[in-house]
């Protein structure tokens, strides 16, 4: 038995037209059957199309859900992996050498002789923190959401993106932060208020007095080490000796306290070697130098009038 379907007004008019044309009952029956077959086929295709669209919608929703879960899982795994595998890296730059490195965030660092820099293998905290002992020039990759912090003993240098120099050797009485470009803030570890400096300024922290002093300077003079140059402006010979020790990996012994306090002004910008520098400095009539015959890395500075 054929399934009954709804016949529209158009079908009724078609039947009336066939009657008017005098179509025989056999032909009319055949037309009726064909019409019903056509309507059944159309109905099946429509139903199939509806089911197909519904199925595709379900598939699309499922695919989106799978992608969402997968992406979330990847992010969680990636962050967890970084936390689990983030370790402290310590770069030790020996005396007599300079070295450069790029931190995980893209920050470029140039290390002066005798400098140690510690940093995480992956920056995962809210701030990017490194620890320095010695001297380094930083060109910080900008990231407003994650401030860059340099720890030098109990001094903190905080930046967003800039170029600056930090000098923090343990054997020296001051920690110096010299700004070339951008803006930085400096504070003590237990304080929250930052002292801001602008390009061409230096902030010096006295370890003895436990206070900061801000001053205008020529940054090139304090960053000359990057070009293997020296700019001495009324600098004590004791200070000069320490710089020579780091640059040339030698030990400089100064015989008396009076010699340590002698001040010198002069520039060495042509990558002069140690002997050339010593020859210029000891033109001062009060001092002479000698190299240890058994160990060429030992230099002795003594008074000229000493027997």
Backbone as JSON, one array per atom type, in Angstrom:
{
  "sequence": "XXXXXXXXXXXXXXXXXXXXXXXXXXXXXXXXXXXXXXXXXXXXXXXXXXXXXXXXXXXXXXXXXXXXXXXXXXXXXXXXXXXXXXXXXXXXXXXXXXXXXXXXXXXXXXXXXXXXXXXXXXXXXXXXXXXXXXXXXXXXXXXXXXXXXXXXXXXXXXXXXXXXXXXXXXXXXXXXXXXXXXXXXXXXXXXXXXXXXXXXXXXXXXXXXXXXXXXXXXXXXXXXXXXXXXXXXXXXXXXXXXXXXXXXXXXXXXXXXXXXXXXXXXXXXXXXXXXXXXXXXXXXXXXXXXXXXXXXXXXXXXXXXXX",
  "N": [[0.86, -1.19, 0.0], [0.57, 2.19, -0.85], [2.08, 5.02, 0.69], [0.12, 7.65, 1.95], [0.13, 11.01, 0.93], [0.13, 14.56, 1.38], [-1.74, 16.5, -0.86], [-1.34, 19.3, -2.78], [-3.06, 22.44, -3.66], [-2.23, 22.99, -6.22], [-1.89, 20.5, -7.33], [-4.53, 19.62, -7.45], [-5.6, 21.38, -9.37], [-4.13, 20.53, -11.52], [-5.17, 18.01, -11.94], [-7.83, 18.66, -12.68], [-7.29, 19.92, -15.08], [-6.33, 17.8, -16.65], [-8.65, 16.31, -16.79], [-10.24, 17.98, -18.32], [-8.93, 17.78, -20.72], [-9.58, 15.36, -21.57], [-8.29, 13.0, -20.85], [-7.67, 9.54, -20.6], [-8.81, 7.15, -18.13], [-6.84, 5.29, -17.53], [-4.45, 6.56, -18.23], [-4.67, 8.71, -16.51], [-4.45, 7.44, -14.05], [-1.85, 6.52, -14.21], [-0.47, 8.93, -14.32], [-1.11, 9.91, -11.8], [0.13, 8.04, -10.18], [2.81, 8.51, -10.87], [3.04, 11.11, -10.01], [2.74, 10.83, -7.26], [4.99, 9.27, -6.75], [7.0, 11.07, -7.38], [6.56, 13.07, -5.43], [7.07, 11.58, -3.1], [9.8, 10.97, -3.47], [10.89, 13.55, -3.43], [10.22, 14.28, -0.83], [11.72, 12.41, 0.67], [14.32, 13.2, -0.01], [14.39, 15.78, 1.01], [14.08, 15.25, 3.75], [16.42, 13.77, 4.14], [18.31, 15.69, 3.55], [17.86, 17.5, 5.64], [18.61, 15.93, 7.85], [21.28, 15.59, 7.2], [22.33, 18.21, 7.37], [21.9, 18.68, 10.09], [23.59, 16.76, 11.16], [26.05, 17.65, 10.26], [26.22, 20.01, 11.68], [26.45, 19.01, 14.29], [28.88, 17.66, 14.06], [30.58, 19.84, 13.55], [30.37, 21.32, 15.93], [31.4, 19.42, 17.71], [34.0, 19.17, 16.71], [34.98, 21.74, 17.16], [34.91, 21.78, 19.94], [36.74, 19.76, 20.52], [39.09, 20.9, 19.47], [39.26, 23.15, 21.14], [39.61, 22.0, 23.68], [41.97, 20.62, 23.17], [43.75, 22.74, 22.57], [43.72, 24.13, 24.98], [44.77, 22.16, 26.63], [47.31, 21.97, 25.52], [48.37, 24.51, 26.09], [48.32, 24.42, 28.9], [50.02, 22.27, 29.33], [52.35, 23.26, 28.14], [52.95, 25.51, 29.74], [53.21, 24.23, 32.19], [55.35, 22.58, 31.59], [57.38, 24.47, 31.18], [57.56, 25.55, 33.76], [58.36, 23.33, 35.21], [60.8, 22.7, 34.05], [62.3, 25.01, 34.14], [65.29, 26.33, 35.06], [68.01, 27.64, 37.03], [70.44, 29.45, 35.39], [73.88, 30.01, 35.3], [76.16, 32.27, 34.21], [79.53, 32.57, 33.9], [81.97, 34.84, 33.48], [85.32, 34.94, 32.81], [88.32, 36.54, 34.18], [90.04, 38.96, 32.2], [88.61, 38.71, 29.85], [85.83, 39.48, 27.65], [82.39, 38.79, 27.19], [79.36, 37.9, 25.44], [75.82, 37.42, 25.59], [72.48, 36.18, 25.0], [69.46, 36.5, 26.61], [66.62, 34.39, 27.6], [64.34, 35.93, 26.98], [65.11, 37.55, 24.94], [66.69, 39.68, 25.61], [69.75, 41.37, 25.3], [73.03, 40.93, 26.54], [76.13, 42.18, 27.58], [79.0, 41.08, 29.04], [81.41, 42.21, 31.33], [84.9, 41.71, 32.2], [85.52, 39.24, 34.73], [82.89, 38.82, 35.67], [79.76, 37.6, 36.89], [76.69, 36.26, 35.97], [73.43, 35.39, 36.79], [70.48, 33.73, 35.79], [67.08, 32.69, 34.95], [66.33, 29.75, 33.01], [64.0, 29.94, 31.65], [61.75, 32.58, 31.52], [59.2, 32.77, 33.66], [57.84, 33.98, 35.65], [56.07, 36.89, 37.0], [57.79, 38.99, 36.77], [60.95, 39.6, 35.15], [63.82, 38.43, 36.34], [67.24, 38.87, 37.11], [70.52, 38.15, 38.4], [73.44, 39.85, 39.26], [76.96, 39.92, 39.59], [79.57, 41.91, 39.34], [80.19, 43.52, 36.26], [78.04, 44.68, 33.7], [76.5, 45.34, 30.53], [73.27, 46.06, 29.55], [70.78, 45.46, 27.13], [67.65, 45.68, 27.06], [64.89, 43.65, 26.19], [61.75, 44.85, 25.25], [58.91, 44.56, 27.31], [56.1, 45.28, 28.57], [54.38, 44.07, 30.36], [55.93, 42.45, 31.9], [58.2, 43.41, 33.95], [61.74, 44.06, 33.86], [64.23, 43.1, 36.05], [67.21, 43.8, 37.7], [69.29, 42.36, 40.02], [71.63, 43.43, 42.3], [73.55, 42.73, 44.77], [72.12, 44.31, 47.49], [70.73, 46.08, 45.96], [68.25, 47.07, 43.62], [67.45, 47.18, 40.23], [65.09, 48.35, 38.09], [63.42, 47.97, 35.01], [61.66, 48.54, 31.87], [62.21, 48.53, 29.14], [65.23, 49.19, 27.79], [68.58, 50.67, 27.62], [71.36, 50.14, 29.56], [73.98, 50.33, 32.08], [75.37, 48.3, 34.58], [77.38, 48.31, 37.36], [78.81, 46.34, 39.68], [80.83, 45.19, 41.47], [81.98, 43.07, 44.05], [84.21, 43.7, 45.58], [84.4, 46.41, 45.47], [83.44, 49.68, 46.72], [81.14, 50.92, 45.84], [78.01, 50.72, 44.04], [77.14, 51.12, 40.75], [74.8, 52.51, 38.48], [74.33, 53.26, 35.24], [72.71, 55.12, 32.81], [71.99, 54.79, 29.42], [69.95, 54.83, 27.48], [66.41, 55.22, 27.45], [64.54, 54.55, 30.42], [65.04, 54.0, 33.87], [64.4, 52.64, 37.13], [65.62, 52.72, 40.45], [66.13, 51.02, 43.5], [66.33, 49.97, 46.97], [66.42, 46.58, 48.24], [64.52, 46.17, 50.27], [62.77, 48.21, 49.96], [60.09, 50.03, 48.31], [59.7, 52.31, 46.79], [60.82, 53.83, 43.82], [63.8, 55.32, 42.56], [64.04, 57.4, 39.95], [65.96, 57.62, 36.96], [67.26, 59.36, 34.11], [68.35, 59.25, 30.62], [71.88, 59.8, 30.39], [72.31, 60.12, 33.02], [73.55, 58.97, 36.18], [73.23, 56.71, 38.88], [74.55, 56.26, 42.02], [75.31, 53.95, 44.49], [76.34, 53.98, 47.76], [77.99, 51.63, 49.61], [78.93, 51.84, 52.17], [77.81, 54.21, 53.3], [75.21, 53.6, 52.77], [73.39, 54.83, 50.96], [71.88, 56.54, 48.12], [73.24, 58.39, 45.39], [72.58, 60.69, 42.9], [73.69, 61.7, 39.68], [74.76, 63.72, 36.88], [76.34, 62.42, 34.02], [78.78, 61.47, 31.51], [77.79, 58.94, 29.65], [79.38, 57.39, 27.92], [81.93, 57.38, 28.97], [81.73, 55.71, 31.15], [81.02, 53.38, 30.07], [83.03, 52.6, 28.47], [84.47, 50.3, 28.54], [83.26, 48.43, 26.94], [84.3, 48.82, 24.44], [86.82, 48.11, 24.89], [88.3, 50.13, 26.04], [89.8, 52.65, 28.19], [88.82, 55.25, 30.34], [90.09, 57.41, 32.45], [89.37, 59.6, 34.95], [90.58, 61.58, 37.15], [91.05, 59.4, 38.9], [91.73, 57.12, 41.54], [94.82, 55.34, 42.03], [94.58, 52.88, 43.14], [91.99, 52.12, 42.37], [92.35, 52.06, 39.61], [94.19, 49.96, 39.41], [92.61, 47.74, 40.08], [90.88, 47.65, 37.9], [92.69, 47.12, 35.85], [93.55, 44.61, 36.62], [91.25, 43.05, 36.22], [90.83, 43.38, 33.46], [93.21, 42.39, 32.25], [93.73, 40.04, 33.52], [95.58, 39.78, 35.69], [97.64, 40.18, 38.65], [97.94, 42.98, 40.58], [100.1, 44.48, 42.69], [100.29, 47.0, 45.03], [102.62, 48.87, 46.64], [102.52, 50.73, 48.85], [100.19, 52.55, 50.96], [100.05, 55.23, 50.36], [100.67, 55.32, 47.64], [98.43, 54.05, 46.59], [96.52, 56.01, 46.83], [97.15, 57.94, 45.02], [96.09, 59.94, 42.3], [94.92, 59.71, 38.92], [94.61, 60.96, 35.6], [93.56, 60.22, 32.4], [93.32, 58.85, 29.03], [92.86, 55.75, 27.4], [92.41, 54.53, 24.46], [92.97, 53.0, 22.31], [93.11, 50.29, 22.45], [95.33, 49.59, 24.02], [98.03, 47.58, 25.34], [98.87, 45.94, 28.5], [101.49, 46.63, 29.37], [102.01, 48.97, 27.92], [100.14, 50.7, 29.05], [101.0, 50.74, 31.74], [103.51, 51.9, 31.44], [102.84, 54.51, 30.69], [101.38, 55.4, 32.92], [103.26, 55.21, 34.99], [104.99, 57.27, 34.45], [104.72, 59.19, 36.24], [106.63, 60.66, 38.71], [106.75, 59.53, 41.17], [106.5, 56.77, 41.27], [107.32, 53.37, 40.29], [107.29, 50.38, 38.28], [107.4, 46.78, 38.28], [107.73, 43.55, 36.8], [107.05, 40.35, 37.94], [109.61, 37.97, 37.9], [109.28, 35.25, 37.89], [106.61, 34.85, 37.61], [104.72, 36.11, 35.24], [102.26, 37.28, 35.47], [102.1, 38.76, 37.71], [102.32, 41.95, 38.97], [104.22, 44.56, 40.35], [103.93, 47.59, 42.01], [105.83, 50.24, 43.14], [107.39, 52.68, 45.33], [109.36, 55.26, 43.88], [111.64, 56.16, 45.16], [112.41, 54.06, 46.69], [114.78, 51.81, 47.98]],
  "CA": [[0.0, 0.0, 0.0], [1.35, 3.41, -0.92], [1.89, 5.98, 1.78], [-0.65, 8.82, 1.55], [0.82, 12.28, 1.14], [-0.72, 15.73, 1.21], [-1.77, 17.02, -2.22], [-1.57, 20.74, -2.72], [-4.04, 22.99, -4.6], [-1.68, 22.9, -7.57], [-2.17, 19.13, -7.81], [-5.95, 19.56, -7.79], [-5.78, 22.08, -10.64], [-3.55, 19.68, -12.56], [-6.14, 16.94, -12.2], [-8.93, 19.25, -13.43], [-6.82, 20.18, -16.43], [-6.28, 16.52, -17.35], [-10.03, 15.91, -17.07], [-10.74, 18.81, -19.42], [-8.29, 17.34, -21.97], [-10.16, 14.07, -21.93], [-7.3, 11.92, -20.64], [-8.33, 8.31, -20.17], [-8.59, 6.79, -16.72], [-5.55, 4.58, -17.38], [-3.37, 7.57, -18.24], [-4.8, 9.49, -15.28], [-3.91, 6.63, -12.97], [-0.39, 6.48, -14.37], [0.01, 10.25, -13.92], [-1.26, 10.0, -10.34], [1.21, 7.25, -9.55], [4.07, 9.21, -11.1], [3.06, 12.29, -9.16], [3.0, 10.38, -5.9], [6.4, 8.84, -6.67], [7.83, 12.29, -7.36], [6.44, 13.69, -4.11], [7.78, 10.72, -2.14], [11.24, 11.16, -3.68], [11.24, 14.87, -2.91], [10.11, 14.26, 0.63], [12.87, 11.69, 1.2], [15.53, 14.0, -0.18], [14.32, 16.89, 1.96], [14.38, 14.7, 5.08], [17.83, 13.4, 4.15], [19.09, 16.93, 3.61], [17.73, 18.03, 7.0], [19.46, 15.11, 8.73], [22.69, 15.85, 6.87], [22.69, 19.51, 7.95], [21.95, 18.5, 11.54], [24.78, 15.95, 11.43], [27.21, 18.51, 10.06], [26.29, 20.94, 12.81], [26.96, 18.25, 15.43], [30.3, 17.43, 13.8], [31.29, 21.12, 13.69], [30.43, 21.62, 17.36], [32.32, 18.47, 18.32], [35.36, 19.51, 16.28], [35.37, 22.95, 17.88], [35.15, 21.4, 21.33], [38.0, 19.0, 20.57], [40.18, 21.86, 19.28], [39.34, 23.98, 22.33], [40.21, 21.18, 24.75], [43.35, 20.35, 22.79], [44.54, 23.96, 22.71], [43.85, 24.39, 26.42], [45.69, 21.16, 27.17], [48.65, 22.32, 25.06], [48.82, 25.66, 26.87], [48.59, 23.95, 30.26], [51.23, 21.43, 29.29], [53.5, 24.1, 27.82], [53.28, 26.29, 30.93], [53.71, 23.28, 33.2], [56.68, 22.13, 31.17], [58.33, 25.54, 31.44], [57.75, 25.66, 35.2], [59.08, 22.16, 35.68], [62.14, 22.64, 33.49], [63.01, 26.27, 34.29], [66.37, 26.2, 36.01], [68.9, 28.79, 37.09], [71.66, 29.38, 34.57], [74.91, 30.93, 35.79], [77.21, 32.55, 33.23], [80.72, 33.09, 34.56], [82.93, 35.4, 32.53], [86.6, 35.01, 33.53], [89.14, 37.74, 34.07], [90.76, 39.1, 30.94], [87.76, 38.48, 28.69], [84.46, 39.95, 27.56], [81.52, 37.82, 26.5], [77.99, 38.36, 25.24], [74.81, 36.38, 25.57], [71.1, 36.62, 24.83], [68.61, 35.85, 27.59], [65.45, 33.75, 26.98], [63.34, 36.91, 26.5], [65.67, 38.33, 23.85], [67.56, 40.72, 26.14], [71.18, 41.18, 25.0], [73.88, 41.31, 27.66], [77.58, 42.13, 27.38], [79.62, 40.91, 30.36], [82.78, 42.64, 31.48], [85.77, 40.7, 32.81], [85.27, 38.92, 36.13], [81.47, 39.03, 35.96], [78.89, 36.44, 36.97], [75.27, 36.59, 35.77], [72.52, 34.26, 36.99], [69.16, 34.01, 35.23], [66.33, 31.45, 34.72], [66.34, 29.25, 31.63], [62.73, 30.41, 31.06], [61.1, 33.59, 32.36], [57.81, 32.36, 33.84], [57.24, 34.78, 36.71], [55.51, 38.17, 36.56], [58.93, 39.86, 36.44], [62.14, 38.92, 34.64], [64.84, 38.79, 37.32], [68.59, 38.34, 36.96], [71.43, 38.53, 39.48], [74.76, 40.16, 38.72], [78.13, 40.28, 40.4], [80.53, 42.36, 38.35], [79.73, 44.63, 35.43], [77.4, 44.24, 32.45], [75.67, 46.28, 29.78], [72.02, 45.41, 29.2], [69.86, 46.01, 26.15], [66.49, 44.89, 27.51], [63.75, 43.46, 25.28], [60.58, 45.5, 25.84], [57.76, 43.74, 27.69], [55.47, 46.1, 29.6], [53.68, 43.22, 31.33], [56.9, 41.72, 32.71], [59.36, 44.27, 34.18], [63.06, 43.44, 33.94], [64.84, 43.51, 37.32], [68.58, 43.37, 37.94], [69.64, 42.35, 41.44], [73.05, 43.59, 42.57], [73.57, 42.75, 46.23], [70.81, 44.73, 47.99], [70.2, 47.1, 45.06], [67.38, 46.56, 42.57], [67.29, 48.06, 39.08], [63.87, 47.91, 37.4], [63.24, 48.61, 33.7], [60.73, 47.9, 30.94], [62.97, 48.32, 27.91], [66.19, 50.28, 27.8], [70.0, 50.3, 27.57], [72.0, 50.68, 30.76], [75.16, 49.63, 32.56], [75.4, 48.05, 36.02], [78.71, 47.94, 37.87], [78.57, 45.9, 41.06], [81.87, 44.26, 41.94], [81.91, 42.97, 45.51], [85.37, 44.3, 46.23], [84.33, 47.87, 45.38], [82.56, 50.27, 47.72], [79.94, 51.5, 45.24], [77.29, 50.07, 42.94], [76.79, 52.19, 39.82], [73.87, 52.25, 37.4], [74.47, 54.35, 34.29], [71.67, 54.95, 31.8], [72.27, 55.29, 28.07], [68.72, 55.04, 26.71], [65.19, 54.74, 28.12], [64.31, 55.01, 31.8], [65.1, 52.94, 34.87], [64.19, 53.0, 38.52], [66.54, 52.0, 41.34], [65.69, 51.0, 44.9], [66.9, 48.92, 47.8], [65.6, 45.37, 48.22], [63.42, 46.25, 51.24], [61.97, 49.41, 49.69], [59.21, 49.94, 47.15], [59.78, 53.53, 45.99], [61.91, 53.84, 42.86], [64.47, 56.56, 42.19], [64.1, 57.37, 38.49], [67.01, 58.36, 36.29], [67.04, 59.53, 32.68], [69.6, 59.09, 29.87], [72.91, 60.75, 30.76], [72.41, 60.18, 34.48], [74.05, 57.78, 36.89], [72.92, 56.67, 40.3], [75.63, 55.55, 42.7], [74.93, 53.53, 45.84], [77.48, 53.79, 48.64], [77.77, 50.5, 50.52], [79.26, 52.28, 53.53], [76.8, 55.18, 53.75], [73.87, 53.04, 52.5], [72.51, 55.82, 50.35], [72.03, 56.77, 46.69], [73.58, 59.73, 44.9], [72.31, 60.79, 41.47], [74.51, 62.74, 39.07], [74.85, 63.72, 35.43], [77.63, 61.9, 33.57], [78.89, 61.08, 30.11], [77.71, 57.47, 29.69], [80.45, 56.76, 27.15], [83.1, 57.21, 29.83], [81.5, 54.61, 32.08], [80.78, 52.17, 29.28], [84.14, 52.47, 27.53], [84.99, 48.92, 28.58], [82.67, 47.66, 25.84], [85.21, 48.99, 23.31], [88.14, 47.8, 25.44], [88.97, 51.41, 26.28], [89.8, 53.17, 29.55], [88.76, 56.7, 30.53], [90.34, 57.69, 33.86], [89.2, 61.03, 35.26], [90.9, 61.79, 38.57], [90.77, 58.11, 39.53], [92.83, 56.65, 42.38], [95.57, 54.25, 41.42], [94.01, 51.64, 43.67], [90.87, 51.8, 41.49], [92.91, 51.71, 38.31], [94.81, 48.64, 39.52], [91.56, 46.71, 40.03], [90.41, 47.57, 36.51], [93.73, 46.45, 35.06], [93.53, 43.19, 37.01], [90.12, 42.37, 35.55], [91.0, 43.41, 32.01], [94.34, 41.61, 31.76], [93.86, 38.82, 34.33], [96.85, 39.84, 36.41], [97.56, 40.67, 40.03], [98.72, 44.19, 40.74], [100.39, 44.77, 44.09], [100.72, 48.38, 45.26], [103.48, 48.71, 47.82], [102.15, 51.56, 50.0], [98.87, 53.18, 50.96], [100.16, 56.53, 49.69], [100.59, 55.1, 46.2], [97.05, 53.7, 46.27], [95.68, 57.21, 46.83], [97.52, 58.83, 43.92], [95.03, 60.02, 41.29], [95.43, 59.79, 37.55], [93.65, 61.3, 34.56], [94.09, 59.88, 31.09], [92.48, 57.97, 28.2], [93.5, 54.69, 26.61], [91.29, 54.2, 23.57], [93.47, 52.26, 21.14], [93.3, 48.9, 22.87], [96.7, 49.43, 24.49], [98.26, 46.43, 26.21], [99.15, 46.27, 29.9], [102.79, 47.3, 29.5], [101.87, 50.33, 27.4], [99.39, 51.48, 30.05], [101.86, 50.92, 32.91], [104.57, 52.85, 31.08], [102.28, 55.86, 30.73], [100.99, 55.75, 34.29], [104.43, 55.35, 35.86], [105.78, 58.47, 34.16], [104.66, 59.9, 37.5], [107.95, 60.52, 39.32], [106.67, 58.9, 42.49], [106.32, 55.32, 41.23], [107.9, 52.49, 39.3], [106.65, 49.07, 38.28], [108.22, 45.65, 37.87], [107.01, 42.31, 36.55], [107.67, 39.22, 38.63], [110.4, 37.18, 36.95], [108.79, 33.87, 37.9], [105.19, 34.85, 37.24], [104.48, 37.33, 34.47], [100.94, 37.82, 35.8], [102.2, 39.53, 38.93], [102.91, 43.26, 38.76], [104.44, 45.28, 41.61], [104.1, 49.04, 41.91], [106.52, 50.67, 44.35], [107.86, 54.06, 45.32], [110.59, 55.45, 43.09], [112.78, 56.41, 46.04], [112.66, 52.88, 47.5], [116.04, 51.16, 47.61]],
  "C": [[0.89, 1.23, 0.0], [1.02, 4.33, 0.24], [1.18, 7.21, 1.25], [0.13, 10.09, 1.85], [-0.16, 13.4, 0.88], [-0.59, 16.26, -0.22], [-2.13, 18.49, -2.16], [-2.65, 21.16, -3.71], [-3.54, 22.89, -6.03], [-1.95, 21.52, -8.16], [-3.62, 18.99, -8.22], [-6.2, 20.23, -9.13], [-5.21, 21.26, -11.8], [-4.52, 18.56, -12.93], [-7.31, 17.46, -13.02], [-8.53, 19.49, -14.87], [-6.78, 18.9, -17.25], [-7.7, 16.06, -17.72], [-10.58, 16.68, -18.27], [-10.16, 18.36, -20.75], [-8.8, 15.97, -22.41], [-9.17, 12.94, -21.84], [-8.03, 10.71, -20.09], [-7.99, 8.03, -18.73], [-7.24, 6.11, -16.52], [-4.38, 5.58, -17.33], [-3.42, 8.39, -16.96], [-4.21, 8.75, -14.1], [-2.38, 6.62, -13.0], [0.23, 7.83, -13.93], [-0.02, 10.4, -12.41], [-0.14, 9.25, -9.64], [2.56, 7.95, -9.7], [4.19, 10.42, -10.17], [3.38, 11.9, -7.72], [4.45, 9.95, -5.72], [7.33, 10.05, -6.58], [7.79, 12.96, -5.99], [7.16, 12.88, -3.02], [9.29, 10.92, -2.23], [11.69, 12.51, -3.12], [11.23, 14.91, -1.39], [11.31, 13.56, 1.28], [14.15, 12.51, 1.11], [15.57, 15.18, 0.8], [14.69, 16.42, 3.36], [15.86, 14.35, 5.22], [18.71, 14.64, 4.28], [19.05, 17.54, 5.0], [18.63, 17.27, 7.96], [20.93, 15.38, 8.49], [23.16, 17.17, 7.48], [22.83, 19.41, 9.45], [23.22, 17.76, 11.95], [26.04, 16.82, 11.3], [27.36, 19.52, 11.19], [26.88, 20.25, 14.04], [28.47, 18.04, 15.28], [31.11, 18.7, 14.01], [31.45, 21.5, 15.16], [31.44, 20.71, 18.05], [33.76, 18.81, 17.97], [35.86, 20.74, 17.02], [35.71, 22.63, 19.33], [36.48, 20.66, 21.48], [39.19, 19.94, 20.42], [40.38, 22.73, 20.52], [40.02, 23.23, 23.47], [41.68, 20.93, 24.45], [44.24, 21.56, 22.97], [44.77, 24.29, 24.19], [44.84, 23.43, 27.05], [47.12, 21.49, 26.78], [49.21, 23.48, 25.88], [49.19, 25.23, 28.28], [49.86, 23.13, 30.32], [52.47, 22.27, 29.07], [53.94, 24.9, 29.04], [53.83, 25.4, 32.03], [55.1, 22.8, 32.88], [57.73, 23.19, 31.48], [58.62, 25.65, 32.94], [58.61, 24.52, 35.73], [60.54, 22.18, 35.25], [62.9, 23.97, 33.56], [64.04, 26.13, 35.4], [67.23, 27.46, 35.98], [70.16, 28.52, 36.28], [72.64, 30.41, 35.1], [76.0, 31.05, 34.74], [78.37, 33.21, 33.95], [81.71, 33.55, 33.5], [84.27, 35.62, 33.23], [87.31, 36.35, 33.36], [89.85, 37.76, 32.72], [89.92, 38.98, 29.69], [86.45, 39.26, 28.79], [83.64, 38.87, 26.86], [80.12, 38.39, 26.4], [77.05, 37.17, 25.23], [73.44, 37.0, 25.39], [70.23, 35.81, 25.79], [67.37, 35.28, 26.92], [64.4, 34.71, 26.44], [63.85, 37.76, 25.35], [66.56, 39.47, 24.31], [69.03, 40.39, 25.85], [72.02, 41.71, 26.15], [75.34, 41.16, 27.26], [78.23, 42.12, 28.75], [81.06, 41.4, 30.34], [83.59, 41.54, 32.18], [85.42, 40.49, 34.28], [83.83, 39.1, 36.57], [80.7, 37.72, 35.96], [77.44, 36.9, 36.85], [74.44, 35.33, 35.92], [71.13, 34.65, 36.51], [68.42, 32.69, 35.01], [66.37, 31.04, 33.25], [65.06, 29.6, 30.89], [62.11, 31.4, 32.03], [59.62, 33.25, 32.48], [57.09, 33.17, 34.92], [56.7, 36.09, 36.14], [56.62, 39.15, 36.18], [60.1, 39.0, 35.98], [63.32, 39.34, 35.52], [66.16, 38.09, 37.03], [69.44, 38.85, 38.12], [72.82, 38.73, 38.9], [75.77, 40.4, 39.83], [79.23, 40.63, 39.41], [79.96, 43.53, 37.57], [79.16, 44.1, 34.12], [76.6, 45.38, 31.85], [74.46, 45.53, 29.28], [71.28, 46.19, 28.11], [68.58, 45.19, 26.27], [65.4, 44.85, 26.44], [62.5, 44.01, 25.96], [59.46, 44.5, 26.1], [57.1, 44.44, 28.88], [54.82, 45.26, 30.69], [54.64, 42.5, 32.27], [58.15, 42.58, 32.9], [60.65, 43.46, 34.31], [63.76, 43.98, 35.18], [66.23, 42.91, 37.44], [68.86, 43.47, 39.43], [71.15, 42.41, 41.58], [73.22, 43.81, 44.06], [72.19, 43.19, 46.73], [70.2, 45.87, 47.17], [69.38, 46.43, 43.97], [67.23, 47.62, 41.47], [66.11, 47.54, 38.27], [63.66, 48.71, 36.12], [62.13, 47.9, 32.94], [61.43, 47.6, 29.62], [63.94, 49.47, 27.73], [67.59, 49.74, 27.66], [70.7, 50.95, 28.76], [73.15, 49.78, 31.2], [75.05, 49.49, 34.08], [76.81, 47.61, 36.39], [78.57, 47.61, 39.34], [79.57, 44.82, 41.46], [81.87, 44.26, 43.46], [83.04, 43.68, 46.21], [85.35, 45.82, 46.18], [83.25, 48.42, 46.3], [81.27, 50.84, 47.18], [79.31, 50.55, 44.22], [76.78, 51.19, 42.04], [75.83, 51.7, 38.75], [73.89, 53.47, 36.48], [73.52, 54.11, 33.13], [72.07, 55.58, 30.47], [70.99, 55.64, 27.32], [67.53, 54.5, 27.49], [65.03, 55.34, 29.5], [64.39, 53.81, 32.73], [64.79, 53.52, 36.24], [65.07, 52.14, 39.4], [66.01, 52.11, 42.76], [66.48, 49.96, 45.67], [65.91, 47.76, 47.88], [64.38, 45.49, 49.14], [62.53, 47.46, 51.04], [61.11, 49.2, 48.45], [59.31, 51.15, 46.23], [61.02, 53.51, 45.11], [62.48, 55.24, 42.69], [64.69, 56.51, 40.69], [65.31, 58.15, 37.99], [66.73, 58.37, 34.78], [68.37, 59.4, 31.95], [70.61, 60.2, 30.19], [73.06, 60.92, 32.25], [72.95, 58.86, 35.01], [73.59, 57.86, 38.33], [73.94, 55.74, 40.96], [75.19, 55.23, 44.12], [76.2, 53.26, 46.65], [77.17, 52.67, 49.64], [78.02, 50.9, 51.98], [78.17, 53.19, 54.08], [75.39, 54.66, 53.58], [72.9, 54.08, 51.96], [72.86, 55.99, 48.87], [72.43, 58.22, 46.42], [73.37, 59.73, 43.39], [73.13, 61.94, 40.89], [74.47, 62.62, 37.56], [76.26, 63.3, 35.01], [77.61, 61.76, 32.05], [78.89, 59.56, 30.07], [78.85, 56.78, 28.97], [81.68, 56.5, 28.01], [82.96, 55.99, 30.73], [81.22, 53.29, 31.36], [81.89, 51.92, 28.27], [84.69, 51.06, 27.48], [84.43, 48.07, 27.45], [83.56, 47.71, 24.61], [86.65, 48.72, 23.72], [88.98, 49.07, 25.62], [88.9, 51.76, 27.76], [89.71, 54.69, 29.5], [88.9, 56.95, 32.03], [90.26, 59.19, 34.08], [89.37, 61.22, 36.76], [90.59, 60.54, 39.4], [91.98, 57.67, 40.35], [93.54, 55.47, 41.72], [95.1, 52.89, 41.94], [92.85, 51.18, 42.8], [91.37, 51.37, 40.12], [93.49, 50.3, 38.34], [93.76, 47.53, 39.44], [91.03, 46.54, 38.61], [91.41, 46.85, 35.62], [93.75, 44.95, 35.37], [92.43, 42.44, 36.27], [90.33, 42.29, 34.05], [92.08, 42.41, 31.55], [94.61, 40.33, 32.56], [95.24, 38.75, 34.98], [96.59, 40.24, 37.86], [98.5, 41.85, 40.17], [98.87, 44.48, 42.23], [100.91, 46.2, 44.19], [101.4, 48.43, 46.62], [103.0, 49.5, 49.04], [100.76, 52.14, 49.83], [98.91, 54.53, 50.25], [100.06, 56.38, 48.18], [99.17, 54.77, 45.76], [96.18, 54.94, 46.11], [96.05, 58.19, 45.72], [96.45, 58.78, 42.84], [95.62, 60.28, 39.9], [94.28, 60.14, 36.61], [94.26, 60.99, 33.2], [93.18, 58.92, 30.36], [93.35, 56.96, 27.45], [92.41, 54.1, 25.71], [91.72, 53.39, 22.36], [93.79, 50.81, 21.47], [94.77, 48.65, 23.25], [96.84, 48.2, 25.38], [98.68, 46.89, 27.6], [100.46, 47.06, 30.05], [102.71, 48.75, 29.0], [101.16, 51.23, 28.41], [100.27, 51.75, 31.27], [102.97, 51.93, 32.63], [104.08, 54.28, 31.13], [101.99, 56.29, 32.16], [102.21, 56.02, 35.16], [105.4, 56.45, 35.4], [105.71, 59.43, 35.35], [105.97, 59.62, 38.27], [107.93, 59.78, 40.65], [106.65, 57.38, 42.44], [107.06, 54.64, 40.1], [107.12, 51.18, 39.31], [107.67, 48.01, 37.88], [107.34, 44.42, 37.71], [107.76, 41.18, 37.23], [108.37, 38.31, 37.61], [109.9, 35.74, 36.85], [107.34, 33.77, 37.45], [104.86, 36.17, 36.55], [103.13, 37.98, 34.76], [100.94, 38.61, 37.11], [102.97, 40.82, 38.67], [103.06, 43.95, 40.12], [104.69, 46.74, 41.31], [104.73, 49.52, 43.21], [107.01, 52.1, 44.19], [109.21, 54.18, 44.62], [111.81, 55.59, 43.99], [113.09, 55.23, 46.95], [113.96, 52.23, 47.04], [115.81, 49.75, 47.09]]
}
